[in-house]
Amino acid sequence: MSKHLFRVTLLLWLVLTLTAWNALRLWTALTWRNVLNEFSTQPTSTVIAVSGAFWVIIGIILLWSIWQKKVWAVKLLLGASAGYTVWYWSERLIWQNPHPNWLFAVIVNLVLIIFILFATKSLTREAHERNIENPKVD
């Protein structure tokens, strides 16, 4: 079993938590489809289910790639975090009612993005060290 740095372990837990959260959104959207469509004005249960399924798939791929120390995991992580941020804020601003805790959401979002940027340095270093330990033989 490979030993990950503490930052990478926290990153894995973050990705796992967001993946589980979106799995719960997917399950809820499918289970409560009729209630959501009857009482909500925006978005429909289909939109919630599709976005939940999309982020669950991305989360699983990301978890596996980080765990396996794939070189491309860093690019996927950066792309997924940027995409998730855009998706979260667009959903929050377009479909949801205004919340008084917008400043808290901005601060948490910035802290998570900064943490992800620092963790990507650890991922890059681990992938580099792995390539040094296992050089390619032609």
C-alpha positions, 0 to 999 in steps of 0.5 A: 500500500502506497504512503501518501503525503498528508496533503494528498490524503486530505485531498482524497478525503475532499474528493471523496466527500464531494463525490459522496455528496453528489451521489446523495444528490443523484439518489435524492433526485431520482427518489424524490423526482415527483416531489421535486418537480411538483414543488420546485420552480427551478431546476428540475429533478432531471437537471439535478440527477444529471449534474449529480451523476456527472460529478460522481463519475468525475469524482470516481475517476479523480479518486482512482487517478490520485490513488494510482498517482497518475501523472494526468491526475493533476490536470484533471484535478485542476480542471474538475475544481475549476468546473465544479466552482463554475457549476456551483456558483452558476447553480447558486446564482441562477436557480437558487434563492439569494442566501445571506451566507454568500461571503462564507461560501466565497471564503470556503471556495477560495480556501479550497481552491488554494488548498487544491493548488498546494496539493497539486504540487505534492501530486506532481512531486509524487508522480515525479518521484514515482517516475524516478523510482521506476525508470522506463527501459527501452 
